[in-house]
Amino acid sequence: MSQTIFYTKVDEAPALATYSFLPILRAFVALADIDIEVKDISLAGRILAIFSKNLSKQYEDGLKELGDLAQNPDAVIIKLPNISASIPQLQAAIKELQESGFDVPNYPLEVKNSEDLKIQKLYSKVLGSAVNPVLREGNSDRRAAKAIKAYAKKHPHSMGEWKSDSKTDVAHMSSNDFYGTEKSITLEKATIAKIELEDKNGKKYILKDNLKLLEKEIIDGAVMSISALEGFYDKQINEAKEEGVLLSLHLKATMMKISDPIMFGAAVRVYFKSVFKKYSDILEKAEINPNHGLGAMLEKVKNLPTESREMIMIDIEKVLKENAMLAMVDSDQGITNLHVPSDVIVDASMPSMIRSGGKMWDSDGKTQDTKALIPDRTYARVYAAVIDDCKKNGALSPSILGTVPNVGLMAQKAEEYGSHDTTFQLQASGVVRVVDKEGNTLLSHEVEKGDIWRMCMTKDEPIRDWVKLAVARARASLMPAIFWLDEKRPHDAELIKKVKTYLGKEDTKDLKISILSPEKATKTTLKRMREGKDTISVTGNVLRDYNTDLFPILELGTSAKMLSIVPLMKGGGLFETGAGGSAPKHVQQFLSENHLRWDSLGEFMALGAALEHIASKTNNSKVSLLAKSLDSAIERFLDEDRSPSRKSKEIDSRGSHAYLALYWALALSAQDENKEIKEHISPIATRFENEIDVIINELNEIQGKSVDIGGYYLPNDEKAVEILRPNTKLNDIIKKIMDSKNG
C-alpha cells in the first residue's frame, strides 16, 4: 500500500522554489511507493476557497482538509512558510484576484451594514496566522540538525560588533500592560462561558458567547490600557530624540492580528499627533485608520483635494524631520518602521538587530543605535537581557556557540496565539467579565474605552504532552532543559503547578530540568552558549516562536535552517520548513533578475524527517534507505556549499535543487541495501554527474533579465513552470528517475 505525503502550496519565495523542487521530490519518493499530494494553503487559495460559491469553478479548502488530516494517525504533512496576511497584503491579493477575473468582494475597512460585517468575518479567516493553529495539533520540537550546526561552526556567519557604550536598548511599559493586569485560574470543571462588557450605565454587551471550556483548562484575562500605551510611546519618542538614536517599534501584527495592529496604530497616532490633531476632520472623513500604517495613510492622503493634500504632506514631512528619527525598512524607497504593520515582525526584527551590533538603518542608509519599543513586558525582557549580555560580553561567536533547541507548547491554540477570537478593543468604559453557565464570574477587569482586552486558553492535555516531549528530548539529547516560566506572572504560576505535577509522573532520573523566569533563563542560556554548551528551551507558544528565530539567527545566521517537527497528538507528523517567513525580497529580485535565492535546506530536512517518521511507523526498508541517502546528500550539499548565492548569474534555487538531486542519486547508487533501486538509479546518476556542470552553467546563464510569472499572489502555473524548470537536460534526468519507478 502506498503512503502519501501532503505537501503545501504557499506564497512568495517558497512557493516559487516549489515549482523547481517538487518534481525532484516526487521522482525520488516514488522509488519507495510514496505519493505526493499538494494542498493549497496560499493566501490567494484560501480567499478563493472562502468565496468558492461565487465562482464558476469550485476551489478546494486545502486548509480545512489538512486540519482534518492532522487528526489522522497516518498523516504526514510538510508545511512550508505561508503569508500571515496583514490587511494591506489581503487587499493587494484581493485586487490581483479581481484583476484576474475572480468575483471576490473588497475587504470592508469600515463596517456600514450587515453585508460588510458578513464579508469582514469571512475575510477574518485568512488574516494573520490563520494556518498554523489549524494544523498544529501537537507540540513543537525545533532544533538545528547536527550537520547544519557543524557547518555553521566551520563557516561562521558575520556578526556585527557590539560596543559596551552602545545606546541601543529595549523600552517596555512598567504598568497597565498585559503582564501587569493578567489574572489566571485553572478550571475545576468543564463549563460554557461568555465574555461580557458592562458599561458604566449598567448596559451589558456580549463580546463572545458559547465558549466551551474544559476541566483543568487554564484561562486568563489581561488588558492593555490604551492611554498608558500612548503615554509610553510619547515618553519613548521624546527620549529617542534626546538621545539621538533611531526609534523602532517591534510587534507581531501578523500573528496577533487583533491586538498588535491597534498597538501599531497607537504608535502612528502618537508619533504624528500634531497631524492627527490639526487635520482630524479631514483624516476621519477620508477613513484614514492609523492601524494600517503610515504607508496606507499616505496613499489615502494622495487622493485628497490638492490644498488639503499639500498641507498634510508638508506637516507629515515636518514631523519626520523634527521628531525622533525612525528606523527604516527600506532607506532607498523611504519606507519607515511605521509604514506597514507587517513589515517589522518582532521575532525576526529583534534578532536581526542584535546580530547587527544593535543597529538598524536610518533614512540615509547608514546604521545607527536604536531604541526598540516592545510595549508589553511579558517577553520584552528576553531581548533586553540579550542586549545587556552583548554590551557586557561583546558579540556572540558562531564558531564556538552551543545550540538551543526548543520544545514549545502550541497544541490546540495554546496561550496568546489562540486568543484572536477572544481579543477585543472595547467600545465603552466599564467592566469585562468571563461568566460561566451558572452565572459565576471567573475573571473580571475594569476597562476604559479603547483598551484592548484579551482572554487566553491553555488546555490540560497539550500541557501534559508538552512536559512529556520535553523529558523525551532531554533524555534523547542528554541536554539540560529549562522551562521558561515566570512565577510572578499569573498564567505561568498556574502552568508551573501543572509542570511540577506532570514532571513527577515522568522518569527524570539523571536529567537536569529546571524552571526559570524568561529573563533569568535567557541569561543562563547565553552564558552556557558562550561556553559552547547546549541547552533546551522549553517554552510557551509565543516564546516558542521568538526563541526559534532568536537563537537560530545567532547560531546559524538564519532560522530557515531549523528542523521543525510537530509530533501530532493523534500519531501523525507535521514537518515545518524553517521559521523565517516567505521572503518577499527574494521575489522582488527574482522578478527583476530571474534569480531566486530561496534556500530550500529547510524543505530538504523536513523531507528527511518525514521519511524517517514513515520508515519507523511502517518498518519500510525502502523508505529508510531514502531517508539515509537524503541525509548523506544533505551533508555533501553543505560540505560543498551548494546553497543559493545572493547574486544574479550565480547559483540560485534551481541550481541548488539540481545539486541536491545529484547527491541523492549518487548516494542511492553507492548503497548495497536495495539492489533494485541501485540498478535503476546508477546509470542515471552517472549521466547526471557527467552533465551537472553544463546544467549549472545553463541555469546561471539564463539569469539577469526580468521575468513575468503572471501574478504575485496567484502565479500562472504554466509560466512559472517554464521559468523555474527551464533546463531540458535536468528535466529529462528527473523524468528518468520517475520513469525508473515504472519500468
C-alpha positions, 0 to 999 in steps of 0.5 A: 500500500502506498503512503502519501505525503501532503505537501503545501502550496504557499506564497512568495519565495517558497512557493516559487522554489516549489515549482523547481523542487517538487518534481525532484521530490516526487521522482525520488519518493516514488522509488519507495511507493510514496505519493505526493499530494499538494494542498493549497494553503496560499493566501490567494487559495484560501480567499478563493476557497472562502468565496468558492460559491461565487465562482464558476469553478469550485476551489478546494479548502486545502486548509480545512482538509489538512486540519482534518488530516492532522487528526489522522494517525497516518498523516504526514504533512510538510508545511512550508512558510505561508503569508500571515496576511496583514490587511494591506497584503489581503487587499493587494491579493484581493485586487490581483484576484479581481484583476484576474477575473475572480468575483471576490468582494473588497475587504470592508475597512469600515463596517456600514451594514450587515453585508460588510460585517458578513464579508469582514468575518469571512475575510477574518479567516485568512488574516494573520496566522490563520494556518498554523493553529489549524494544523498544529495539533501537537507540540513543537520540537525545533532544533538545528540538525547536527550537520547544519550546526557543524557547518555553521561552526566551520563557516561562521556567519558575520556578526556585527560588533557590539560596543559596551557604550552602545545606546541601543536598548529595549523600552517596555511599559512598567504598568497597565500592560498585559503582564501587569493586569493578567489574572489566571485560574485553572478550571475545576470543571468543564463549563460554557462561558461568555465574555461580557462588557458592562458599561458604566450605565449598567448596559451589558454587551456580549463580546463572545458567547458559547465558549466551551471550556474544559476541566483543568483548562487554564484561562486568563484575562489581561488588558492593555490600557490604551492611554498608558500605551500612548503615554509610553510611546510619547515618553519613548519618542521624546527620549529617542530624540534626546538621545539621538538614536533611531526609534523602532517599534517591534510587534507581531501584527501578523500573528496577533492580528487583533491586538498588535495592529491597534498597538501599531496604530497607537504608535502612528497616532502618537508619533504624528499627533500634531497631524492627527490633531490639526487635520482630524476632520479631514483624516476621519472623513477620508477613513484614514485608520492609523492601524494600517500604517503610515504607508496606507495613510499616505496613499489615502492622503494622495487622493485628497483635494490638492490644498488639503493634500499639500498641507498634510504632506508638508506637516507629515514631512515636518514631523519626520524631520523634527521628531525622533528619527525612525528606523527604516525598512527600506532607506532607498524607497523611504519606507519607515518602521511605521509604514506597514504593520507587517513589515517589522515582525518582532521575532525576526526584527529583534534578532536581526538587530542584535546580530547587527551590533544593535543597529538598524538603518536610518533614512540615509542608509547608514546604521545607527543605535536604536531604541526598540519599543516592545510595549508589553513586558511579558517577553520584552525582557528576553531581548533586553537581557540579550542586549545587556549580555552583548554590551557586557560580553561583546558579540556572540561567536558562531564558531564556538556557540552551543545550540538551543533547541526548543520544545514549545507548547502550541497544541490546540491554540495554546496561550496568546496565539489562540486568543484572536477570537477572544481579543477585543478593543472595547467600545465603552468604559466599564467592566469585562467579565468571563461568566460561566453557565451558572452565572459565576464570574471567573475573571473580571477587569475594569476597562476604559474605552479603547483598551484592548482586552484579551482572554487566553486558553491553555488546555490540560492535555497539550500541557501534559504532552508538552512536559512529556516531549520535553523529558523525551528530548532531554533524555534523547539529547542528554541536554539540560532543559529549562522551562521558561516560566515566570512565577510572578506572572499569573498564567505561568504560576498556574502552568508551573503547578501543572509542570511540577505535577506532570514532571513527577509522573515522568522518569527524570532520573539523571536529567537536569530540568529546571524552571526559570523566569524568561529573563533569568533563563535567557541569561543562563542560556547565553552564558552556557552558549558562550561556553559552547554548551547546549541547552533546551528551551522549553517554552510557551507558544509565543516564546516558542516562536521568538526563541526559534528565530532568536537563537537560530539567527545567532547560531546559524545566521538564519532560522530557515535552517531549523528542523521543525517537527510537530509530533501530532497528538493523534500519531501523525507528523507535521514537518515545518520548513524553517521559521523565517517567513516567505521572503518577499525580497527574494521575489522582488529580485527574482522578478527583476533578475530571474534569480531566486535565492530561496534556500530550500535546506529547510524543505530538504530536512523536513523531507528527511524527517518525514521519511524517517517518521514513515520508515519507523511507523511502517518498518519500510526498508525502502523508505529508510534507505531514502531517508539515509541517502537524503541525509548523506546528500544533505551533508555533501550539499553543505560540505560543498556549499551548494546553497543559493548565492545572493547574486544574479548569474550565480547559483540560485534555487534551481541550481541548488535543487539540481545539486541536491538531486545529484547527491541523492542519486549518487548516494542511492547508487553507492548503497548495497541495501536495495539492489533494485533501486541501485540498478535503476538509479546508477546509470542515471546518476552517472549521466547526471554527474557527467552533465551537472556542470553544463546544467549549472552553467545553463541555469546561471546563464539564463539569469539577469533579465526580468521575468513575468510569472503572471501574478504575485499572489496567484502565479500562472502555473504554466509560466512559472513552470517554464521559468523555474524548470527551464533546463531540458537536460535536468528535466529529462534526468528527473523524468528518468528517475520517475520513469525508473519507478515504472519500468 
